[in-house]
Amino acid sequence: MKKLLFFLIPISIFLGCQDSTKVEVGAETTMVFKSTVFNAGTVYKGEVVKAVFEVENTGSHPLVFGEVRPSCSCTVASAPKEPLQPGQKAKIVAEVNTDDLHTKRIHKVVTVMTNTSPNITLLEIKGRIK
């Protein structure tokens, strides 16, 4: 009896935690960025540049964000965790710590992977360091 309970309890917990939200796997959608280039202008060494990229799901399926990868360790980026429903807008935020840069020019790229075609979009952050 104890062995039966040992197996039934984890299974019931697993089944009870299922999310009822459905996302079509493999369904492509479309998206539009207001701009894929953020111009920070001239900033002082040590400033943190905060780049905000607005995106809209223009397709008929949920927009799912996969990996959002900055080009270097001086940049941190985040995207929505939940799928973006058709017609919804969201923001991808990237921050560049200029204290870690050794040049006078900022040119960083954030790679965004989604369920669109093509599935990779490059977002650029540009500027100068004074």
SVG drawing of the C-alpha trace seen along z (x, -y; Angstrom):
<svg xmlns="http://www.w3.org/2000/svg" viewBox="-7 -63 47 65">
<polyline fill="none" stroke="black" stroke-width="0.4" points="0.0,0.0 2.8,-2.4 4.5,-1.7 1.2,-2.6 0.9,-5.9 4.5,-6.6 3.8,-6.5 0.2,-8.0 1.1,-11.2 3.8,-12.5 1.6,-11.7 -1.4,-13.6 0.7,-16.6 2.2,-16.6 -1.3,-16.4 -2.7,-19.0 -0.1,-21.5 -0.8,-21.5 -1.3,-24.9 -4.5,-25.1 -3.1,-27.8 -2.5,-26.4 0.2,-27.5 0.5,-26.0 3.9,-24.5 5.4,-25.1 2.9,-27.8 4.7,-30.8 3.5,-34.4 4.7,-37.8 6.0,-40.7 6.9,-44.4 9.5,-46.4 8.9,-50.1 12.7,-50.3 15.5,-47.7 18.2,-50.4 18.5,-52.3 20.7,-55.4 22.0,-56.3 23.7,-59.5 26.7,-60.6 27.0,-59.2 29.6,-59.5 31.9,-56.6 30.2,-54.6 26.6,-55.4 24.2,-52.5 22.4,-52.8 18.9,-51.5 17.6,-50.6 13.9,-49.8 12.6,-48.1 8.8,-48.0 7.4,-45.0 3.9,-44.1 2.5,-40.7 1.0,-41.3 0.3,-37.6 -2.6,-35.3 -0.7,-33.1 0.9,-33.8 4.4,-35.2 6.8,-33.2 10.2,-34.6 13.0,-32.0 16.5,-33.0 17.4,-36.7 21.2,-36.9 23.4,-40.0 26.6,-40.2 28.8,-40.6 28.8,-40.4 28.5,-44.2 24.9,-44.0 21.9,-42.4 18.6,-41.9 15.2,-40.7 12.0,-39.8 8.5,-38.9 8.3,-35.5 4.7,-34.8 3.6,-34.4 2.4,-37.7 -1.1,-37.3 -2.1,-38.6 -2.4,-42.4 -0.5,-42.8 2.6,-44.9 5.5,-44.4 9.0,-45.7 12.4,-44.1 14.8,-46.0 18.6,-45.9 21.1,-47.6 24.7,-48.4 27.2,-49.1 29.6,-51.6 32.0,-51.2 33.0,-47.8 33.7,-49.2 37.2,-50.0 36.3,-52.0 34.7,-55.4 32.0,-53.8 29.0,-51.8 27.8,-49.1 26.1,-46.2 23.7,-43.6 21.0,-41.7 19.9,-38.5 16.2,-37.7 14.9,-34.3 11.1,-33.9 8.6,-31.7 8.6,-34.0 10.1,-33.5 13.0,-34.4 13.3,-33.3 16.2,-35.6 16.0,-39.4 19.0,-41.5 18.5,-44.6 21.3,-47.2 22.4,-49.7 24.7,-52.5 26.3,-55.5 29.4,-57.3 31.2,-57.5 32.6,-60.8"/>
</svg>
